[in-house]
Amino acid sequence: MIIVLKAKAGDVQMLVMGNEETLVGFPVKHAVPALTALLHVDNFEIMHHACRALTYMLEALPRSSDIIVDAVPTLLDKVVVRAVAY
């Protein structure tokens, strides 16, 4: 889990510092399903980093919105589950 957490933290940092010009070759089509899968993990830090990565991806790579829209149901699921838990 620690390796996954460090890898996701690195991805988030890259997306924070990047833009459309510097992230030209970023594999959005492969990254979004992987990040969406991490939203199902029972580790808050990993889910948090995955969510942040998706957020920063939308900001840095607006062209990724067509692909990230597939993650929206999972994100909403998490919001509903957390809201019900409280």
Backbone hydrogen bonds, N-H to C=O, Kabsch-Sander energy under -0.5 kcal/mol:
donor,donor_aa,acceptor,acceptor_aa,energy
5,L,1,M,-2.6
6,K,2,I,-2.5
7,A,3,I,-2.4
8,K,4,V,-2.6
9,A,5,L,-2.3
10,G,6,K,-2.0
11,D,7,A,-2.1
12,V,8,K,-2.6
13,Q,9,A,-2.2
14,M,10,G,-2.2
15,L,11,D,-2.3
16,V,12,V,-2.4
17,M,13,Q,-2.0
18,G,14,M,-1.1
23,L,19,N,-2.2
24,V,21,E,-0.6
26,F,23,L,-1.7
28,V,26,F,-2.1
30,H,27,P,-1.0
31,A,27,P,-2.6
32,V,28,V,-2.4
34,A,30,H,-1.2
35,L,31,A,-2.9
36,T,32,V,-2.8
37,A,33,P,-2.2
38,L,34,A,-1.5
39,L,35,L,-0.8
39,L,36,T,-0.8
40,H,37,A,-1.5
41,V,38,L,-1.1
43,N,41,V,-0.7
47,M,43,N,-2.4
48,H,44,F,-3.0
49,H,45,E,-2.5
50,A,46,I,-2.3
51,C,47,M,-2.5
52,R,48,H,-2.6
53,A,49,H,-2.5
54,L,50,A,-2.1
55,T,51,C,-2.2
56,Y,52,R,-3.0
57,M,53,A,-2.2
58,L,54,L,-1.9
59,E,55,T,-1.7
60,A,56,Y,-3.2
61,L,57,M,-2.9
64,S,61,L,-2.8
65,S,62,P,-1.7
66,D,63,R,-0.7
67,I,64,S,-1.1
68,I,64,S,-2.8
69,V,65,S,-1.6
70,D,67,I,-1.4
71,A,68,I,-2.2
72,V,68,I,-0.6
72,V,69,V,-0.9
75,L,71,A,-2.3
76,L,72,V,-2.9
77,D,73,P,-2.2
78,K,74,T,-2.0
79,V,75,L,-1.9
80,V,76,L,-2.5
81,V,77,D,-2.6
82,R,78,K,-2.5
83,A,79,V,-2.5
84,V,80,V,-2.4
85,A,81,V,-1.8
86,Y,82,R,-1.2
